[in-house]
Amino acid sequence: MLLRIRGLWAGYDSRPVLRDVELELGGGEVLVVAGPNGAGKTTLIRCISRLLRPMRGSVEIDGEDVWRIPLLRAARLISYLPPPPPPGFNIRVSDLVASILQPYLKGVWPGSEAMKTVLNVLRMVEAEDMADRRIDELSSGELRRIMLAAVLSKPARLVLLDEPIIHLDLKFQVEAISMVRRAAETRGIGVIVATHNLTIASMLADKLSLMSNGRIVALGSPGSILRPEVLEPIYGVNVSIAELEGARIIIPRVKRLEQ
């Protein structure tokens, strides 16, 4: 098993957010983690990526506790899609990609060998001509797809993606889904995606986990989880579900005000 999480508790200022979380993920699998706001999705990603130390419990990759191995080894095992840089962090696109590719980038940056690798990443998402632009010149979607391509290019064992589809237009949503599925299937890596978009989850996931109040409350195939009787108690809203070309479209029922 690539990833094992056992009895994981984590939070902030001694306040638990995750409560006794248990998960497993094999190589070549995509696990989507969904749930209402505040359910603990991002906190789980932060614990796995070593950005937040658990209160108790363990996170193991290939049998090794990620909190007991050297930081550089952990960085080689895990590839994490970070949030967009804050305003004012105005670096070149090529420098941003190079920073994400560390510690795998060969050669001295910005040497010719390293630059070739960076340009190859940008070419994946039709952004090679953006290499010398500053990141504040890009739209949110352009920046997101470039960062996603860089993260998926790293030869890590586990990839963690927090809302990778946000800000992307329809074309690049489809491309992002294909990139994630292709990386898992061809390289045998594990991928964990945290998202609010349940329709995207149905297209991406081998396994779907729903969280609520810091706990895993449902886990299974998208077809077994994306059902009204499962979703309605968790989200507190009535839903209808339509199926189209293998995807499940979640439609909340909105009550209209009487005229």
C-alpha positions in Angstrom: 0.0 0.0 0.0 1.4 3.4 -1.0 -0.2 5.5 1.6 -1.6 4.5 5.1 -3.1 7.0 7.5 -3.9 5.7 10.9 -5.7 7.3 13.8 -4.9 10.8 12.6 -5.8 13.8 14.8 -4.7 17.3 13.9 -5.7 20.9 14.4 -4.7 24.4 15.3 -4.0 25.9 18.8 -4.9 22.6 20.5 -8.3 22.6 18.7 -8.8 19.4 16.8 -10.0 19.7 13.2 -9.2 16.1 12.1 -10.6 13.4 14.3 -9.4 9.8 14.0 -8.9 9.8 10.3 -8.0 6.5 8.6 -7.3 6.2 4.8 -5.4 3.9 2.4 -4.3 4.6 -1.1 -2.6 2.3 -3.6 -0.3 3.2 -6.4 -2.1 4.2 -9.6 -5.2 5.3 -7.7 -6.8 8.8 -7.5 -8.6 9.5 -4.2 -10.8 12.6 -4.1 -11.6 14.1 -0.7 -14.8 16.2 -0.6 -17.1 17.6 2.0 -18.7 20.8 3.3 -16.6 23.9 4.2 -14.6 23.3 7.3 -14.8 19.6 7.1 -11.0 19.2 7.3 -10.0 18.6 3.6 -7.2 21.1 3.5 -6.0 20.2 7.0 -5.6 16.6 5.9 -3.6 17.7 2.8 -1.4 19.8 5.1 -0.7 16.9 7.4 0.3 14.5 4.6 2.6 17.1 3.0 4.3 17.9 6.4 3.0 21.4 6.6 1.1 20.6 9.8 2.3 18.2 12.4 -0.4 15.8 13.7 -1.5 15.8 17.3 -1.4 12.0 17.1 -1.6 9.2 14.6 0.6 8.4 11.7 1.0 9.1 7.9 3.1 6.4 6.1 4.3 6.4 2.5 5.7 3.0 1.4 5.8 2.0 5.1 7.8 5.1 6.2 6.3 7.7 8.6 6.6 11.0 6.7 7.3 12.8 10.0 10.3 10.5 10.8 12.3 10.8 7.6 14.6 13.6 6.5 12.8 16.6 5.0 14.6 16.3 1.7 13.5 12.6 1.3 9.9 13.7 2.1 10.1 16.4 -0.5 11.1 13.7 -3.1 8.3 11.4 -2.1 5.5 14.0 -2.1 4.6 16.6 -4.7 2.1 19.3 -3.4 0.1 21.9 -5.3 0.5 25.0 -3.2 -1.9 27.9 -3.0 -1.2 30.7 -5.6 1.6 33.1 -4.5 0.4 36.1 -2.5 0.0 39.5 -4.1 3.3 41.3 -4.4 5.2 38.0 -4.9 6.0 39.1 -8.4 8.5 36.7 -9.9 8.9 35.4 -13.4 6.8 32.4 -14.5 10.0 30.4 -15.2 11.3 31.1 -11.7 8.1 29.9 -10.2 8.1 26.6 -12.1 11.8 26.1 -11.2 11.0 26.6 -7.5 8.2 24.0 -7.7 10.4 21.4 -9.5 12.9 21.5 -6.7 14.6 19.2 -5.5 14.4 17.4 -8.9 15.6 20.2 -11.2 18.9 19.2 -12.8 21.7 21.6 -13.3 22.1 25.1 -11.9 19.2 27.5 -12.3 18.9 29.3 -14.7 21.3 27.2 -16.6 20.4 25.7 -20.0 19.6 22.2 -18.8 17.3 23.4 -16.1 15.7 25.9 -18.4 15.0 23.1 -20.9 13.1 21.2 -18.2 11.1 24.3 -17.2 10.1 25.0 -20.8 9.0 21.4 -21.3 6.7 21.8 -18.3 5.2 25.1 -19.8 4.8 23.4 -23.1 2.5 20.8 -21.5 -0.1 23.5 -20.9 0.5 25.7 -24.0 2.3 28.3 -21.9 5.9 28.2 -23.2 5.6 31.8 -24.4 4.8 32.9 -20.8 8.2 31.9 -19.4 9.5 35.5 -19.0 6.3 37.1 -17.9 5.7 38.1 -14.3 3.1 36.1 -12.5 0.9 39.1 -11.7 0.5 39.5 -15.5 -1.3 36.2 -15.7 -5.0 35.3 -15.0 -5.8 33.1 -12.1 -6.5 30.2 -14.5 -3.3 30.6 -16.4 -1.3 30.6 -13.2 -3.2 27.6 -11.8 -2.7 25.4 -14.8 1.1 26.2 -15.0 1.5 25.3 -11.3 -0.5 22.1 -11.8 1.7 21.0 -14.7 4.8 21.7 -12.6 3.5 19.6 -9.7 2.5 16.7 -11.9 5.9 16.7 -13.6 7.8 15.9 -10.4 8.7 12.2 -10.1 7.2 11.9 -6.7 5.4 8.8 -5.3 2.4 10.8 -4.0 0.8 14.0 -5.5 -1.5 16.2 -3.3 -3.8 18.6 -5.1 -5.9 21.1 -3.2 -8.7 22.5 -5.5 -6.6 22.0 -8.7 -9.5 22.8 -11.1 -10.5 26.2 -9.5 -10.2 29.2 -11.9 -9.8 26.9 -15.0 -12.0 27.3 -18.0 -13.7 24.3 -19.6 -10.9 23.4 -21.9 -8.3 23.3 -19.2 -10.6 21.6 -16.7 -10.8 18.7 -19.2 -7.0 18.9 -19.8 -6.3 18.9 -16.0 -8.5 15.9 -15.4 -6.7 14.0 -18.2 -3.3 15.1 -16.8 -4.1 13.8 -13.4 -5.6 10.5 -14.6 -2.7 9.9 -17.0 -0.1 10.6 -14.3 -1.7 8.0 -11.9 -2.2 5.4 -14.5 1.1 5.5 -16.4 3.4 6.2 -13.6 1.7 4.2 -10.8 1.7 7.2 -8.4 -1.0 8.0 -5.9 -3.0 11.2 -6.2 -5.2 12.9 -3.6 -7.4 15.7 -4.7 -9.4 17.9 -2.3 -12.3 19.6 -4.0 -15.8 21.0 -3.5 -16.8 20.1 -7.1 -18.6 16.7 -6.9 -19.1 16.4 -10.6 -15.4 16.8 -11.2 -14.9 14.2 -8.4 -17.0 11.7 -10.3 -14.8 12.1 -13.3 -11.5 12.0 -11.5 -11.8 9.5 -8.6 -11.2 5.8 -8.3 -12.2 6.3 -4.7 -14.2 9.1 -3.1 -14.1 10.1 0.5 -16.6 12.5 2.1 -15.5 14.4 5.2 -17.7 16.1 7.8 -16.6 17.6 11.1 -13.1 16.3 10.7 -14.1 12.7 10.1 -14.3 10.4 7.2 -18.1 9.7 7.0 -18.3 7.9 3.6 -15.7 6.1 1.5 -16.1 4.1 -1.7 -16.5 4.3 -5.5 -18.0 7.6 -6.9 -21.1 5.6 -7.9 -21.7 4.4 -4.4 -21.1 7.8 -2.7 -22.7 10.2 -5.1 -26.2 9.3 -4.2 -28.9 11.5 -2.6 -29.2 9.3 0.5 -25.5 9.8 1.1 -25.0 13.4 0.2 -28.1 15.0 1.7 -27.4 14.3 5.4 -23.8 15.5 5.0 -24.5 18.7 3.0 -27.9 19.5 4.5 -29.5 20.1 1.1 -31.8 18.1 -1.2 -30.1 17.0 -4.4 -30.9 15.4 -7.7 -28.3 13.5 -9.6 -28.1 13.1 -13.4 -25.6 10.8 -15.3 -24.1 11.9 -18.5 -21.1 10.2 -20.3 -19.8 8.6 -17.2 -20.0 11.7 -15.0 -22.5 12.3 -12.2 -23.9 15.9 -12.1 -25.1 17.0 -8.7 -28.1 19.4 -8.8 -29.1 21.1 -5.6 -32.9 21.6 -5.3 -33.5 25.3 -4.8 -36.8 26.4 -3.3 -38.2 29.4 -5.1 -39.9 32.2 -3.2 -43.6 32.2 -3.8 -44.8 35.2 -5.8 
